[in-house]
């Protein structure tokens, strides 16, 4: 297992936040479902995005990269009915949950495989939503084969396990018509709002009333720009709060991304955050613990937790049941990392209670989880001693250049292997 050593570091400077992984998935898929050519800028790569590109190509999209943009020629839907396709989703839960209902709507016979922890992550809500509606699913786990063609009708889907299920169905009703009805309250609603915004850009308007979603229009090619990733910006907000002085560029301050809530949450800790001329400035203040409902922002928890590690008093994070079915059980892996660095934490069924202190450094198991590795790399910079983090190459899943950017602002890291 690859290990990186983070030494105490003084972090300062500017980071251009990479393109949003969530927005990139959605733009690439919409372009692939459109008849004609779209240009998506900038071209961005990570293991998850490359899995979505590969899935779209398996369906017949032609995707090339020219002058820093993706040039995407959409699929010929008429050639897909009954066609056998194989889709390797890598370790990308987004790719899998989006593409299952898309393949069903297109009427192809698609076999899905995945790697890492993906075969163990839940897909039952989406397979149950589309089964017996013209579609047969071979089971509720990977490998999974979906055959038949989705009939127009009402699809029932839970909203409190993953918003990705609803997004997948929105793609499907955009293709085939019908409605999607929530059976439980929607969590991570910001990601669904992002889906709706991007679908509209590609010609499909989503309407919602009382938890029922319908679609009007058809997928049409367009040119689109991918905004910066607020989920990744959270790690630098944590760095600024803990003691750095950073400038973050490339962000959309009117974004639908749920993690834009980071601005207020880090202000609540006590960080000094200002925005001027589309640049976010963050520097430390006197940090104090807070209570955080993470039900709408689960991906922010690792960055929030390492900030809480150095805040006075206690921070209670709750509403995070879904954290247990991420790339790892993120409640347990965050707690294990904090304890390895000398911080007192109490586990709760849906989160944790963190007592702030002074982290000592130590050895952290990244557990193959990109967000765990990035969060603890930030915390390690503010320890008195060096920290070793195992499995650091998992950052390739979402942010392959993380350690390059970390070093550019003064981070001291030994053991980096280039992604490409």
MARSEMI-78707 format. One record per residue (C-alpha): residue number from 1; residue in three letters; x, y, z. Coordinates in nm, 2 decimals. Layout:
VOPA   num   residu        X        Y        Z
VOPA   NUM      ALA        X        Y        Z
...
//
This chain:
VOPA   num   residu        X        Y        Z
VOPA     1      UNK     0.00     0.00     0.00
VOPA     2      UNK     0.14     0.34    -0.10
VOPA     3      UNK     0.22     0.56     0.19
VOPA     4      UNK     0.27     0.93     0.19
VOPA     5      UNK     0.45     1.13     0.47
VOPA     6      UNK     0.31     1.47     0.55
VOPA     7      UNK     0.55     1.70     0.74
VOPA     8      UNK     0.44     2.01     0.94
VOPA     9      UNK     0.38     2.28     0.68
VOPA    10      UNK     0.29     2.65     0.65
VOPA    11      UNK     0.01     2.67     0.39
VOPA    12      UNK    -0.05     2.98     0.19
VOPA    13      UNK    -0.12     3.09    -0.16
VOPA    14      UNK    -0.38     3.05    -0.43
VOPA    15      UNK    -0.55     2.73    -0.55
VOPA    16      UNK    -0.76     2.70    -0.87
VOPA    17      UNK    -1.03     2.46    -0.76
VOPA    18      UNK    -1.07     2.17    -1.01
VOPA    19      UNK    -1.39     2.13    -1.21
VOPA    20      UNK    -1.68     1.98    -1.02
VOPA    21      UNK    -1.69     1.60    -1.05
VOPA    22      UNK    -2.06     1.61    -0.99
VOPA    23      UNK    -2.12     1.86    -1.27
VOPA    24      UNK    -1.88     1.68    -1.50
VOPA    25      UNK    -2.07     1.34    -1.47
VOPA    26      UNK    -2.40     1.51    -1.55
VOPA    27      UNK    -2.27     1.73    -1.84
VOPA    28      UNK    -2.09     1.44    -2.01
VOPA    29      UNK    -2.40     1.21    -1.98
VOPA    30      UNK    -2.64     1.48    -2.11
VOPA    31      UNK    -2.41     1.54    -2.41
VOPA    32      UNK    -2.39     1.17    -2.48
VOPA    33      UNK    -2.77     1.15    -2.48
VOPA    34      UNK    -2.81     1.44    -2.72
VOPA    35      UNK    -2.83     1.40    -3.09
VOPA    36      UNK    -2.54     1.60    -3.23
VOPA    37      UNK    -2.22     1.75    -3.10
VOPA    38      UNK    -2.15     1.92    -2.77
VOPA    39      UNK    -1.84     2.08    -2.63
VOPA    40      UNK    -1.77     2.05    -2.26
VOPA    41      UNK    -1.50     2.27    -2.11
VOPA    42      UNK    -1.27     2.21    -1.94
VOPA    43      UNK    -1.18     1.85    -2.01
VOPA    44      UNK    -1.12     1.70    -1.66
VOPA    45      UNK    -1.01     1.35    -1.56
VOPA    46      UNK    -1.03     1.13    -1.26
VOPA    47      UNK    -1.10     0.77    -1.21
VOPA    48      UNK    -1.47     0.83    -1.16
VOPA    49      UNK    -1.51     1.07    -1.46
VOPA    50      UNK    -1.32     0.83    -1.68
VOPA    51      UNK    -1.56     0.56    -1.58
VOPA    52      UNK    -1.85     0.77    -1.69
VOPA    53      UNK    -1.67     0.85    -2.02
VOPA    54      UNK    -1.62     0.48    -2.08
VOPA    55      UNK    -1.98     0.41    -2.00
VOPA    56      UNK    -2.10     0.66    -2.25
VOPA    57      UNK    -1.87     0.53    -2.51
VOPA    58      UNK    -2.00     0.18    -2.45
VOPA    59      UNK    -2.34     0.31    -2.54
VOPA    60      UNK    -2.21     0.46    -2.86
VOPA    61      UNK    -2.11     0.81    -2.78
VOPA    62      UNK    -1.79     0.94    -2.94
VOPA    63      UNK    -1.58     1.14    -2.70
VOPA    64      UNK    -1.26     1.31    -2.80
VOPA    65      UNK    -1.04     1.57    -2.62
VOPA    66      UNK    -0.93     1.88    -2.81
VOPA    67      UNK    -0.77     2.20    -2.68
VOPA    68      UNK    -0.87     2.13    -2.33
VOPA    69      UNK    -1.23     2.04    -2.40
VOPA    70      UNK    -1.44     1.73    -2.44
VOPA    71      UNK    -1.59     1.70    -2.79
VOPA    72      UNK    -1.89     1.47    -2.76
VOPA    73      UNK    -2.10     1.33    -3.04
VOPA    74      UNK    -2.42     1.18    -2.89
VOPA    75      UNK    -2.54     0.82    -2.93
VOPA    76      UNK    -2.77     0.70    -3.20
VOPA    77      UNK    -3.06     0.58    -2.97
VOPA    78      UNK    -3.22     0.38    -3.25
VOPA    79      UNK    -2.92     0.14    -3.26
VOPA    80      UNK    -2.94     0.05    -2.89
VOPA    81      UNK    -3.27    -0.13    -2.86
VOPA    82      UNK    -3.18    -0.49    -2.77
VOPA    83      UNK    -2.81    -0.43    -2.81
VOPA    84      UNK    -2.57    -0.60    -2.57
VOPA    85      UNK    -2.33    -0.36    -2.39
VOPA    86      UNK    -2.08    -0.41    -2.11
VOPA    87      UNK    -2.03    -0.11    -1.87
VOPA    88      UNK    -1.74    -0.11    -1.63
VOPA    89      UNK    -1.82     0.15    -1.36
VOPA    90      UNK    -1.48     0.12    -1.19
VOPA    91      UNK    -1.54     0.24    -0.83
VOPA    92      UNK    -1.78     0.51    -0.93
VOPA    93      UNK    -2.12     0.50    -0.75
VOPA    94      UNK    -2.24     0.79    -0.96
VOPA    95      UNK    -2.17     0.62    -1.29
VOPA    96      UNK    -2.35     0.30    -1.18
VOPA    97      UNK    -2.66     0.47    -1.03
VOPA    98      UNK    -2.70     0.70    -1.32
VOPA    99      UNK    -2.64     0.45    -1.60
VOPA   100      UNK    -2.87     0.17    -1.48
VOPA   101      UNK    -3.19     0.36    -1.55
VOPA   102      UNK    -3.04     0.52    -1.86
VOPA   103      UNK    -2.96     0.18    -2.01
VOPA   104      UNK    -3.32     0.06    -1.92
VOPA   105      UNK    -3.47     0.37    -2.09
VOPA   106      UNK    -3.26     0.31    -2.40
VOPA   107      UNK    -3.37    -0.06    -2.41
VOPA   108      UNK    -3.03    -0.22    -2.44
VOPA   109      UNK    -2.92    -0.53    -2.26
VOPA   110      UNK    -2.65    -0.39    -2.03
VOPA   111      UNK    -2.42    -0.58    -1.80
VOPA   112      UNK    -2.26    -0.37    -1.52
VOPA   113      UNK    -1.95    -0.45    -1.33
VOPA   114      UNK    -1.75    -0.26    -1.07
VOPA   115      UNK    -1.45    -0.28    -0.85
VOPA   116      UNK    -1.33    -0.20    -0.50
VOPA   117      UNK    -1.62    -0.15    -0.26
VOPA   118      UNK    -1.87    -0.06    -0.54
VOPA   119      UNK    -2.01    -0.42    -0.57
VOPA   120      UNK    -2.11    -0.39    -0.20
VOPA   121      UNK    -2.27    -0.05    -0.22
VOPA   122      UNK    -2.65    -0.05    -0.24
VOPA   123      UNK    -2.84    -0.04    -0.57
VOPA   124      UNK    -3.16    -0.21    -0.46
VOPA   125      UNK    -3.37     0.12    -0.46
VOPA   126      UNK    -3.30     0.17    -0.83
VOPA   127      UNK    -3.34    -0.19    -0.94
VOPA   128      UNK    -3.67    -0.21    -0.76
VOPA   129      UNK    -3.79     0.11    -0.91
VOPA   130      UNK    -3.75    -0.01    -1.26
VOPA   131      UNK    -3.82    -0.39    -1.23
VOPA   132      UNK    -4.15    -0.51    -1.36
VOPA   133      UNK    -4.19    -0.20    -1.58
VOPA   134      UNK    -4.07    -0.36    -1.90
VOPA   135      UNK    -3.73    -0.43    -1.75
VOPA   136      UNK    -3.57    -0.73    -1.59
VOPA   137      UNK    -3.28    -0.69    -1.35
VOPA   138      UNK    -3.07    -1.00    -1.29
VOPA   139      UNK    -3.04    -0.91    -0.92
VOPA   140      UNK    -2.96    -0.63    -0.67
VOPA   141      UNK    -2.58    -0.64    -0.68
VOPA   142      UNK    -2.29    -0.65    -0.92
VOPA   143      UNK    -2.24    -0.80    -1.17
VOPA   144      UNK    -2.59    -0.68    -1.28
VOPA   145      UNK    -2.76    -0.73    -1.62
VOPA   146      UNK    -3.05    -0.51    -1.71
VOPA   147      UNK    -3.26    -0.62    -2.01
VOPA   148      UNK    -3.59    -0.50    -2.18
VOPA   149      UNK    -3.70    -0.14    -2.22
VOPA   150      UNK    -3.85     0.08    -1.96
VOPA   151      UNK    -4.22     0.15    -1.99
VOPA   152      UNK    -4.36     0.50    -1.93
VOPA   153      UNK    -4.52     0.52    -1.59
VOPA   154      UNK    -4.45     0.62    -1.23
VOPA   155      UNK    -4.13     0.51    -1.07
VOPA   156      UNK    -4.11     0.51    -0.69
VOPA   157      UNK    -3.77     0.60    -0.53
VOPA   158      UNK    -3.65     0.67    -0.18
VOPA   159      UNK    -3.47     1.00    -0.12
VOPA   160      UNK    -3.28     0.92     0.20
VOPA   161      UNK    -3.03     0.67     0.08
VOPA   162      UNK    -2.87     0.85    -0.22
VOPA   163      UNK    -2.99     1.14    -0.43
VOPA   164      UNK    -2.81     0.96    -0.72
VOPA   165      UNK    -3.10     0.72    -0.76
VOPA   166      UNK    -3.34     1.01    -0.83
VOPA   167      UNK    -3.09     1.17    -1.07
VOPA   168      UNK    -3.07     0.84    -1.26
VOPA   169      UNK    -3.44     0.84    -1.29
VOPA   170      UNK    -3.45     1.20    -1.40
VOPA   171      UNK    -3.22     1.10    -1.69
VOPA   172      UNK    -3.46     0.81    -1.77
VOPA   173      UNK    -3.78     1.02    -1.77
VOPA   174      UNK    -3.60     1.28    -1.98
VOPA   175      UNK    -3.55     1.01    -2.24
VOPA   176      UNK    -3.88     0.82    -2.20
VOPA   177      UNK    -4.13     1.03    -2.02
VOPA   178      UNK    -4.31     0.91    -1.71
VOPA   179      UNK    -4.27     1.04    -1.35
VOPA   180      UNK    -4.05     0.97    -1.05
VOPA   181      UNK    -4.21     0.99    -0.70
VOPA   182      UNK    -4.02     1.02    -0.38
VOPA   183      UNK    -4.12     0.78    -0.11
VOPA   184      UNK    -3.90     0.94     0.16
VOPA   185      UNK    -3.77     1.29     0.22
VOPA   186      UNK    -3.49     1.39    -0.01
VOPA   187      UNK    -3.14     1.42     0.13
VOPA   188      UNK    -2.85     1.59    -0.06
VOPA   189      UNK    -3.11     1.79    -0.24
VOPA   190      UNK    -2.84     2.02    -0.38
VOPA   191      UNK    -2.72     1.75    -0.61
VOPA   192      UNK    -3.07     1.69    -0.76
VOPA   193      UNK    -3.09     2.07    -0.81
VOPA   194      UNK    -2.76     2.05    -1.00
VOPA   195      UNK    -2.90     1.77    -1.21
VOPA   196      UNK    -3.21     1.97    -1.30
VOPA   197      UNK    -3.01     2.28    -1.39
VOPA   198      UNK    -2.78     2.08    -1.62
VOPA   199      UNK    -3.07     1.89    -1.78
VOPA   200      UNK    -3.24     2.22    -1.86
VOPA   201      UNK    -2.91     2.34    -2.03
VOPA   202      UNK    -2.95     2.03    -2.26
VOPA   203      UNK    -3.31     2.09    -2.34
VOPA   204      UNK    -3.49     1.88    -2.08
VOPA   205      UNK    -3.70     2.07    -1.82
VOPA   206      UNK    -3.79     1.90    -1.50
VOPA   207      UNK    -4.10     1.99    -1.31
VOPA   208      UNK    -4.16     1.90    -0.94
VOPA   209      UNK    -4.48     1.91    -0.73
VOPA   210      UNK    -4.52     1.74    -0.40
VOPA   211      UNK    -4.23     1.51    -0.45
VOPA   212      UNK    -4.33     1.40    -0.80
VOPA   213      UNK    -4.10     1.48    -1.09
VOPA   214      UNK    -4.19     1.50    -1.46
VOPA   215      UNK    -4.00     1.60    -1.77
VOPA   216      UNK    -4.06     1.80    -2.09
VOPA   217      UNK    -3.84     1.85    -2.39
VOPA   218      UNK    -3.57     1.64    -2.54
VOPA   219      UNK    -3.19     1.61    -2.51
VOPA   220      UNK    -3.02     1.86    -2.74
VOPA   221      UNK    -2.65     1.93    -2.79
VOPA   222      UNK    -2.50     2.24    -2.64
VOPA   223      UNK    -2.17     2.39    -2.52
VOPA   224      UNK    -2.12     2.39    -2.15
VOPA   225      UNK    -1.86     2.50    -1.89
VOPA   226      UNK    -1.80     2.29    -1.58
VOPA   227      UNK    -1.78     2.50    -1.26
VOPA   228      UNK    -1.53     2.45    -0.98
VOPA   229      UNK    -1.59     2.18    -0.72
VOPA   230      UNK    -1.72     2.29    -0.38
VOPA   231      UNK    -1.66     1.95    -0.23
VOPA   232      UNK    -1.29     1.98    -0.31
VOPA   233      UNK    -1.28     2.35    -0.20
VOPA   234      UNK    -1.38     2.23     0.15
VOPA   235      UNK    -1.04     2.08     0.21
VOPA   236      UNK    -0.88     2.42     0.15
VOPA   237      UNK    -1.14     2.60     0.36
VOPA   238      UNK    -1.03     2.36     0.64
VOPA   239      UNK    -0.67     2.44     0.57
VOPA   240      UNK    -0.74     2.81     0.60
VOPA   241      UNK    -0.95     2.77     0.92
VOPA   242      UNK    -0.67     2.57     1.08
VOPA   243      UNK    -0.39     2.81     1.01
VOPA   244      UNK    -0.33     2.88     0.65
VOPA   245      UNK    -0.40     3.19     0.44
VOPA   246      UNK    -0.55     3.08     0.11
VOPA   247      UNK    -0.71     3.22    -0.20
VOPA   248      UNK    -0.95     2.99    -0.39
VOPA   249      UNK    -1.04     3.06    -0.75
VOPA   250      UNK    -1.27     2.89    -1.01
VOPA   251      UNK    -1.58     2.87    -0.78
VOPA   252      UNK    -1.94     2.96    -0.87
VOPA   253      UNK    -2.09     3.15    -0.58
VOPA   254      UNK    -2.44     3.10    -0.71
VOPA   255      UNK    -2.38     2.72    -0.75
VOPA   256      UNK    -2.65     2.46    -0.70
VOPA   257      UNK    -2.39     2.23    -0.54
VOPA   258      UNK    -2.49     2.15    -0.19
VOPA   259      UNK    -2.14     2.19    -0.05
VOPA   260      UNK    -2.15     2.56    -0.12
VOPA   261      UNK    -2.29     2.56     0.24
VOPA   262      UNK    -1.92     2.52     0.34
VOPA   263      UNK    -1.88     2.90     0.35
VOPA   264      UNK    -2.13     2.93     0.64
VOPA   265      UNK    -2.02     2.62     0.82
VOPA   266      UNK    -1.65     2.72     0.83
VOPA   267      UNK    -1.76     3.07     0.93
VOPA   268      UNK    -1.95     2.91     1.21
VOPA   269      UNK    -1.62     2.74     1.33
VOPA   270      UNK    -1.46     3.09     1.34
VOPA   271      UNK    -1.27     3.10     1.01
VOPA   272      UNK    -1.23     3.44     0.85
VOPA   273      UNK    -1.38     3.41     0.50
VOPA   274      UNK    -1.44     3.68     0.25
VOPA   275      UNK    -1.52     3.69    -0.12
VOPA   276      UNK    -1.39     3.96    -0.36
VOPA   277      UNK    -1.38     3.97    -0.74
VOPA   278      UNK    -1.48     3.60    -0.75
VOPA   279      UNK    -1.19     3.49    -0.53
VOPA   280      UNK    -1.26     3.33    -0.19
VOPA   281      UNK    -1.02     3.43     0.08
VOPA   282      UNK    -0.99     3.22     0.40
VOPA   283      UNK    -0.76     3.26     0.70
VOPA   284      UNK    -0.78     3.14     1.06
VOPA   285      UNK    -0.98     3.28     1.34
VOPA   286      UNK    -1.06     3.15     1.69
VOPA   287      UNK    -1.22     2.82     1.63
VOPA   288      UNK    -1.50     2.69     1.84
VOPA   289      UNK    -1.70     2.37     1.81
VOPA   290      UNK    -2.06     2.36     1.67
VOPA   291      UNK    -2.35     2.12     1.60
VOPA   292      UNK    -2.37     2.01     1.23
VOPA   293      UNK    -2.65     1.84     1.06
VOPA   294      UNK    -2.47     1.67     0.77
VOPA   295      UNK    -2.78     1.51     0.61
VOPA   296      UNK    -2.76     1.74     0.31
VOPA   297      UNK    -2.38     1.76     0.29
VOPA   298      UNK    -2.23     1.42     0.37
VOPA   299      UNK    -1.92     1.46     0.15
VOPA   300      UNK    -1.81     1.76     0.37
VOPA   301      UNK    -1.78     1.55     0.69
VOPA   302      UNK    -1.41     1.46     0.66
VOPA   303      UNK    -1.31     1.82     0.61
VOPA   304      UNK    -1.54     1.94     0.88
VOPA   305      UNK    -1.42     1.67     1.12
VOPA   306      UNK    -1.05     1.76     1.09
VOPA   307      UNK    -1.14     2.12     1.15
VOPA   308      UNK    -1.33     2.03     1.46
VOPA   309      UNK    -1.02     1.84     1.58
VOPA   310      UNK    -0.85     2.18     1.65
VOPA   311      UNK    -1.16     2.38     1.76
VOPA   312      UNK    -1.23     2.46     2.12
VOPA   313      UNK    -1.50     2.25     2.29
VOPA   314      UNK    -1.71     1.98     2.12
VOPA   315      UNK    -1.84     1.95     1.77
VOPA   316      UNK    -2.14     1.72     1.72
VOPA   317      UNK    -2.19     1.59     1.37
VOPA   318      UNK    -2.53     1.41     1.31
VOPA   319      UNK    -2.76     1.30     1.03
VOPA   320      UNK    -2.49     1.10     0.86
VOPA   321      UNK    -2.64     0.75     0.84
VOPA   322      UNK    -2.55     0.75     0.47
VOPA   323      UNK    -2.18     0.80     0.55
VOPA   324      UNK    -2.16     0.43     0.64
VOPA   325      UNK    -2.22     0.33     0.27
VOPA   326      UNK    -1.97     0.55     0.10
VOPA   327      UNK    -1.63     0.43    -0.03
VOPA   328      UNK    -1.58     0.33     0.34
VOPA   329      UNK    -1.79     0.36     0.65
VOPA   330      UNK    -1.68     0.72     0.68
VOPA   331      UNK    -1.80     0.75     1.04
VOPA   332      UNK    -1.56     0.48     1.15
VOPA   333      UNK    -1.27     0.58     0.92
VOPA   334      UNK    -1.29     0.95     1.03
VOPA   335      UNK    -1.30     0.85     1.39
VOPA   336      UNK    -1.01     0.60     1.35
VOPA   337      UNK    -0.80     0.88     1.18
VOPA   338      UNK    -0.87     1.13     1.45
VOPA   339      UNK    -0.79     0.89     1.73
VOPA   340      UNK    -0.47     0.79     1.55
VOPA   341      UNK    -0.37     1.16     1.57
VOPA   342      UNK    -0.45     1.19     1.94
VOPA   343      UNK    -0.80     1.35     1.92
VOPA   344      UNK    -1.09     1.23     2.14
VOPA   345      UNK    -1.40     1.12     1.95
VOPA   346      UNK    -1.72     0.94     2.04
VOPA   347      UNK    -1.91     0.74     1.78
VOPA   348      UNK    -2.29     0.78     1.75
VOPA   349      UNK    -2.53     0.59     1.53
VOPA   350      UNK    -2.54     0.87     1.27
VOPA   351      UNK    -2.22     1.06     1.33
VOPA   352      UNK    -1.97     1.16     1.60
VOPA   353      UNK    -1.88     1.39     1.89
VOPA   354      UNK    -1.53     1.54     1.85
VOPA   355      UNK    -1.35     1.71     2.14
VOPA   356      UNK    -1.10     1.96     2.00
VOPA   357      UNK    -0.74     1.95     2.10
VOPA   358      UNK    -0.39     1.94     1.95
VOPA   359      UNK    -0.34     1.66     1.70
VOPA   360      UNK     0.00     1.48     1.75
VOPA   361      UNK     0.05     1.33     1.41
VOPA   362      UNK     0.07     0.95     1.37
VOPA   363      UNK    -0.02     0.69     1.11
VOPA   364      UNK    -0.36     0.72     0.94
VOPA   365      UNK    -0.52     0.44     0.73
VOPA   366      UNK    -0.68     0.61     0.43
VOPA   367      UNK    -0.89     0.30     0.37
VOPA   368      UNK    -0.89     0.36     0.00
VOPA   369      UNK    -1.11     0.66     0.05
VOPA   370      UNK    -1.01     0.98    -0.14
VOPA   371      UNK    -1.19     1.22     0.10
VOPA   372      UNK    -1.03     1.06     0.41
VOPA   373      UNK    -0.68     1.09     0.25
VOPA   374      UNK    -0.73     1.46     0.16
VOPA   375      UNK    -0.88     1.56     0.49
VOPA   376      UNK    -0.61     1.41     0.70
VOPA   377      UNK    -0.34     1.54     0.47
VOPA   378      UNK    -0.47     1.89     0.56
VOPA   379      UNK    -0.48     1.82     0.93
VOPA   380      UNK    -0.13     1.67     0.92
VOPA   381      UNK     0.01     2.00     0.80
VOPA   382      UNK    -0.08     2.15     1.13
VOPA   383      UNK     0.07     1.88     1.36
VOPA   384      UNK     0.40     1.92     1.54
VOPA   385      UNK     0.52     1.58     1.41
VOPA   386      UNK     0.50     1.41     1.08
VOPA   387      UNK     0.21     1.19     0.98
VOPA   388      UNK     0.20     0.89     0.75
VOPA   389      UNK    -0.11     0.83     0.55
VOPA   390      UNK    -0.16     0.49     0.39
VOPA   391      UNK    -0.34     0.44     0.05
VOPA   392      UNK    -0.29     0.80    -0.06
VOPA   393      UNK    -0.33     0.73    -0.43
VOPA   394      UNK    -0.71     0.69    -0.37
VOPA   395      UNK    -0.72     1.07    -0.44
VOPA   396      UNK    -0.71     0.96    -0.81
VOPA   397      UNK    -1.08     0.88    -0.77
VOPA   398      UNK    -1.18     1.24    -0.77
VOPA   399      UNK    -0.88     1.48    -0.76
VOPA   400      UNK    -0.56     1.33    -0.91
VOPA   401      UNK    -0.37     1.65    -0.88
VOPA   402      UNK    -0.45     1.71    -0.51
VOPA   403      UNK    -0.09     1.66    -0.38
VOPA   404      UNK     0.05     1.88    -0.66
VOPA   405      UNK    -0.18     2.16    -0.55
VOPA   406      UNK    -0.11     2.08    -0.18
VOPA   407      UNK     0.27     2.12    -0.25
VOPA   408      UNK     0.21     2.44    -0.45
VOPA   409      UNK     0.08     2.61    -0.13
VOPA   410      UNK     0.36     2.49     0.09
VOPA   411      UNK     0.25     2.14     0.18
VOPA   412      UNK     0.54     1.91     0.25
VOPA   413      UNK     0.47     1.56     0.12
VOPA   414      UNK     0.70     1.28     0.04
VOPA   415      UNK     0.61     0.98    -0.16
VOPA   416      UNK     0.40     1.12    -0.45
VOPA   417      UNK     0.35     0.92    -0.76
VOPA   418      UNK     0.22     1.09    -1.07
VOPA   419      UNK    -0.13     0.97    -1.17
VOPA   420      UNK    -0.05     0.96    -1.54
//
